[in-house]
């Protein structure tokens, strides 16, 4: 079973090389990408079943002993996130294939897109299965290189500008992370996470706090935690629809994953939970208020993305097994639902020629299928029962209520208010874009007066013409909507896995027996 672990990284990298070689053969690139991600999906599913029934798997790449070699580590958490990431990456890939076929690859040039996309997948998988901090850093850097290429596809002025902001912010985060790694290695003589956890208590408390805060700061930038989230709402909406969808669903969650590992395993005895709760409160409220002030669908979703990162930080700050399990469940829910919403907005953009809720009207009659594909994940993200958004939030609030401190009670109220405001922002957008008919009736003038406060909001990029929607784009979005519904239907088994993850993460860390015979 351990032989499968390195394939999660090597297969996407090999696929990227093959896709680059086949740069002038579109069908060959598509076939390579689909097969690669399908195989990684199967491997991650096998690994999840194996580690859930047994013990985590650790592989020393090249057979080098710890702490000199790279250790790949797969437990329930990493296997689950790789599995979910594979689903998202495959669905977005199919969506992008349809868009490229319809547009002549103007938005997502095939020769560039597929190799970069597979390298992005390799970086995501590598980050999730990294057993040491330096390999986690390498995963982040792979992500950074590939995401910069993807976010600037098309080389428009807005994409280059926002891409530059994105790369600068990411580099600052990487420098902080690398400095923290150097200090940890100097103090403890290792970057292996299990060994760090065992040796951290040997350090003075003030040094532990400095190292802790440096890692938190670096990962908070990548996770878009307020006030370090300023870069996200301007960066994501300018990218092509498939790129925005995969960025929104996965990239910030890699930062959240790193926060989870830091808080539960590296610094479990050096708590900054009150600080995390205050940050979670600010992230939820500021994010959702930003969403209410937007008139463009992608920017609305980008601000709700920031807001809902606050729920995950909140669950992490509660620091009980139930809360960590609820955080993992909500993280899986948010990856799927947020990606689905961005794909649905991509369909709106093609059908209506814009994503401005001030300009788009009457889509319920013109495109009822798109209306449904937007509505289901929107109410899910808003937390209406019985959807997975409600289940995850209820589990978080229940875990907080069991602890019952005054600050947690404030966070519960803030979480409820944020959920309601999220639902209002998304349903207002649905009502104006889909339900509002094109007419000159007095009711129309009244509606325009009510939303006049949105007139100063940033404009959407207006397309010169509406474009057709290939069936594969609709099919990919429909498939993702079906997955969001499956999160509710199979909430019981999934939540049980998340509960086991939460309990295991808060147990004392022990070095897993490493398979040193694996070569990569």
N, C-alpha and C positions, 0 to 999 in steps of 0.2 A: 504493500500500500504506500510506503514511503517514496517509492519510485515515481508516483504520480505527482507528488508535491512540486518538484522543480518544473514540471510541464506547464503549470499555471503561468509561469513567467516566460519560459523558453518558447512555448508554442506561439504566443502573440508576437514575440520578437522575430521568430523565424517567418511567421506569416507576413509581418511587415516587410522583411527583406524580399520575400517572394512577390509581394504586391508591388514593391518598388521596381523589381526586375520586369514585371508584367505591366509597366506603366502605360503602354499604348494599347493594352487589351482590357477594355472595361469589364467584359464578362468574366475574364479570368480573375481580375482583382476582386470582383464581387464574390465569386465562388470561393476564393481563398479566404476572404474575410468571414463569410458566413460559416464555412466549415471550421475555421479556427475558433470562433466564438461558440459554436455549437459543441465542439469537443471540450472546450474549457467548462462549459455549462455541465456537461455530463460528468467530467472529472470532479468538479466541485460538489455535485450531488453525491457522488460516491464517497468523497472524503467527509462530507457532513454526516452521512449515515454511519461511517466508520468511527469518527471521533465522538459522535453522540452516544454510541453504544460502548465505546471503550475509553482509551486515554488519548490525549493530544499526541500529534506526530511532529517530531523535530528531526530535521535533516541538515547535516553539515555538508554544504556544497563543496565538492572536491575532496572530501574526507579530512579537512583540516580540523584539528581539535579546538574546542571552545577555550579561550575567547578569540583565537587567531583567525578562524574561518567565519564565513557567512552562514548563519543558521536560519533556515526557513522553518517556521513554526505554524502549525495548523491546529487550532482548537475549535470548539463549537462556534465561537464568535467570528473568527476569521473565515471559516468554511461557509457559514451562513451569509456573510457579506459578499464573499466571492460569488456565491450562487446567485444572490439577488443582483449583483453587478452584472453578471453574465446575461441575465434576462434583460436588463435595461439596455446594455450595450448592443445586444442582438436586435431588439425591437427598434432602437434608434437607427441602427445600421440599415435595416429594411426600409425605414421611413426615408432615410437619406438617399438610398438607391432609387426609390420612386421619384424623389425630387430631382435628382441628377438626371434621370432618364427623361423627365418632362422638360427640364430647362436647359438641356445640353451641357449640364455640369458647370454652369456659370457661377452658381452659388457654392457648390462643393466640388471643385475640380477633382476628378477621380484619381489622377496620377499622384496628387498630393494628399488627398483626403484619406484614402484607405491605409497607406503606410502610417500616417500620423495617428489615425484612429486606433490602429492595432498597437502602436507604441504607447498611446494613452492607456489602453486596456492593460498592457504589461505593467505600466507604472502603478495603476490602481491595484492590481492583483499583488504586485510585489510589496506595496505598502501594507496590505492587509495580512500578508503572511510573513512579514519581516520579524525575525526573532531577536534582532539587535537594533539599537538606535541608529547606527550608521547605515544599515541597509534600509531602514525606514526613510532616512534622509535621501538615499539614492532613489527610492521610490518616488518621493516628492519631486526630485529633480527631473526624473523621467517625465512625470506629469507636467512639470513646468515647461519643458521643451516642447512636448507634443501639444499642450493646450495653447501655447503662444502661436504655433502654426495654425491651429484650428480656429482660434478666435479672430485671426486676421485674414481668413480666407476671403478672396475677392479683392483685397487690398484697397478698400474704400477708405476715405479720409477718416470717417467715424470709427471704423474698425481698427485702423492703425493707431489712432489716438487713444482709444480705450484699451487696446492691447498693450500700449506702452505703459499706461497706468497699472494694468494688471501685472506686467512683468516686473515693474519696480517694486510694487507691494510684495509680490511673491519672493523677490530676491531679498528684501529686508527680512521677511519671515525666515528664509533659508539661512541667512547669516546668523540670526539669533539662534536658530536651531543648531547650526554647526558649532557656534561658540559654546552652547550648553553641552553639546556632546564632548567637546574638547575638555571642558572643565570636569565633567563627570568621569571621563577616562583618566584625567590627571589625579582626581581624588580617589577613585575606586579601582583603577587598573583594568577596567572592562567596560564594554558597551552592550554586553549581552543583558537583555531585560531581566531574565531570571536571576542572574548574578547581581545586577544592580539592586534588585528588590531585597536580596539577602544581605547585602553589604551596606545599604543606605543608612541603617541605624548606627553604623560606626562613625558617621560624620556628625559634627556639631549641628545643633538645631538651626542656627542662623545660616550656615552654609547649605543645609538641606532646603531651607526656605528660598534662598537665592536661586538655586538650581531649579526648584519647583516652579518659581514664578517665571524664570526664563523660558522653560518649556511651555508653560501655560500661555505666555505671550505669543510665542512662535506659532503654536497650534491654534490659538484663538484668531489670529490673522487668517489662517487658512480656512478655518471654520466659519468666518464672517460673523464673529461675535461682536456685539456693540461694545465700545465705539470704534472697533477695528473693522467694521463692515462697510465703510464708506465707499469702497472700490466696487462692490458687487452690483448695486442697482444700475450703474452706468456701464459696466463692462459686459454683462451677460446679454442685455437686450439687443446689442448691435450685431451680435454674431448670427450666422445662419441658424434657422430653426432647429435642425438636428443637433448642432453644436451647443446651442443654448440649453436644449433639453437634457443632454447628457451632463453638461456642466452643472446645471441646477440640481440634478438628481444625485450626482456622485461626488463631485470634487469637494464640496464643503463637508460631505460625510466622511471623507478621508481624514479631514481635520478633527471632526468629532470623534472618530475612531481613535485617533492618537490621544485625544483628551481622555477618553475612557481608559486606555491602557495606562496613561500617566497617573490618573487619580486612583484607580483600583489596584494597580500592581506596583508601580514604582514608588509612589509616595502615599501609601495607604495610612501611614502613621503620622503624617505631617499635614494636617487638615487646613484647607482654606475654603471650607464649605460656605461660610457666611459671605465671603467675597464672591464666590460663584453664584450664590443666590441673588445677590444684588445685581450682578452682571446679567443673570438670566432674566430678572425683572425688567431691566432696562432694554434688553434685546427684544423681549416680547412686545413691550409697549411702544417703543420707538419704531420698530419694524412695522407694526400694524398701522400706526398713525401715518407712516410714510406711504403705505399702500392706499389709505383712504384719500390721500392728496394727489393720486396719480390718475391720468386719463388714458393711459396706454396699457394694454393688457400685459405685455411683457414686463413692464416696470411694476405693475401691480403684483404680478407673481414673484418678481425678484424681491420686493419688499416683504411679501408674506414668507418667502424663503428665509430671509433674515429673521423674521419674527419667530418662526417655528423652530429655528435653531435654539431659541431660548427655552423651549420645552425640554430639549435634550440636556442642556446645561442644568436646568432645574432638577431633572431626574438624577443627574450625576451628583449634584450637590446634596441630595437627600442621603445618598451613600448607604442605603440598605439593600439587601439582596432583591427585595420586591421592586424597589425603585430602579435598580440597575436593569432588571429584567424588563420592566415597563419601558425604560429608555431604549433598550435594544429593539423592542417591538415597535415603538413609535419611530425609531430610526428607519427600520425596514419599510414601514408604512409610508414615511415621508419620501424616501427614495423613489418608490413606485408611483405615488400619487403626484408628486411634484413634476416628475418626468412626463407623466401622462398629460397633465395640464399644459405644459409647454408644447407638447406635440399637438394637442387640440388647438392651441392658439396658432400654431403653424398652419393648420388647416384653415382657420379663420382668415389669416393673412392672405392666403392664396385665393380664397373664395371672394373676399370683400375688397381686396386691394389695400387694406390698412388694418392696423390693430388698435386704432383710437376708438374708444367707446363714445366719443363725441361725433364721430363720422360714420361709423358702421351702424346700420339699421336693418331691420327686417330679415335677419338671417333665419329666424324660426320658420318662416314660410319658404325662403329660398334654399335653405340647407338644414332641414330638420335633423339629419343624421349628425351633423357637426354640433348642433344644439345639445343633443343627448350626450355626445362624447365629451363635451365641456361640462355639462351639468352634473354628471355622476361624480367625477373626481372633485369638482368644486364643493359639493355638499359634504363629500368625504373629508376634504381638508378642513372645512368649517366645523367638523366635529358633530354632525347630526347622527343620532342613533338610527340604525344599528351598525353603522359603518365602522371601519377599522380606526378612523380618526377619533371617534367617540370612545372606542375601547381603549386605545392607547392613552388618551387624556384622562379618562376615568381611572385607569390603573395608576397613573402618575399622581393624581389627586388623592387617591386612596392611600398610596404609600406615604405621601406627605402628611395626611391626616393622622396616620398611625403614630408619627413622630410628634406632631401637634405643637411645634413651637410657634410663637407669634409670627415670626418671619415667614414660616411655611404657610400659615393661614393667609398672609398677604399675597404670597405667590399663587395660592390656589385661586383667590379672587381675581388676581391679575390674569391667570391662565384662562379662567372662564370668560372674562371680559375680552381678552385677545381672541378667543375662539369665536365669540359672537361678532366682533368687529371684522374678523376674517370672513365670516359667512356673509356679512353685510357687503363688504367690498367686492367679493366674488359674485354675489347675486345681483348687486347693482350693475356690475359689468354685464352679466348675463341678461338682465332685464333691458338695458339700453341697447345692447348689440343684437340680441336675438328677438326679444319680445316686442320692442318698439317698432311700429310700422312706419314706412315712409309716407308721410302725409303732411298737409299744410293745415291740419285741424288745429283748433285752439288748444287742445290738449298737448299738442306738440310744442307749442310756444311756452306752455306752462312748465313742461318738462325741461326745456332748454333753460328757463329761468332758474329752476331748482338746481341745476348742475352748472350754473355759470361760474361758480367758484373754482371749477376745474379748468377754466379757460387759460390760466397761466401755467398749467402743468406742462412738462416737456412734451413736445410733439412726437408722434410716431413717424417712422420713416414711411412716406407715402409711395406706394408702387405706381408706376405709370399705367399699368393695366392689370386686370384680374387674370389669374392663371388657372388652368385646369388642375384638378386634383386626381392624380393617378390612383388606381385602386389599391396599390400596395401601400400607399401612405395612409389611406383610410383603414386598411386591414391592420397595419402595425399599430395605429392608435386604438383601434377597436380591441386588439389583443391586449394592449396595456390596460384598457378600461376593464377588460375581463379579469386581469390579474388583480386590479384594485378590489373588485368584487370578491375574488377568491380570498383575499386577505381577511374579509369578513366571514365568509363561509367556513374557512378553515382556521379561524382565529384560535380555537381551542388548542389544536396540536402545535401551531406556531408559537402560541404564547407559552406553552409548556416548555418548548425548547428554549425560549428566551428566559424563562424562570431558571432553568438549569444553568444557562450562561451567567445570569446574575449571581447565583449562588457560588459558582466556580470562580468568578472573577474576584470575589471578596475573600476567598480562602487564601491561606499563606501560599506563596509561590515556591515551587520546588523545581529544580532543574530536571527537565525531562530527559530520559535516556536518548542520546543523539545517535542516529544512524550515520556512522562515518564511512560507510561503504558506498554511499550514493555519490556518483560523479556527475558533474554537469559542465 
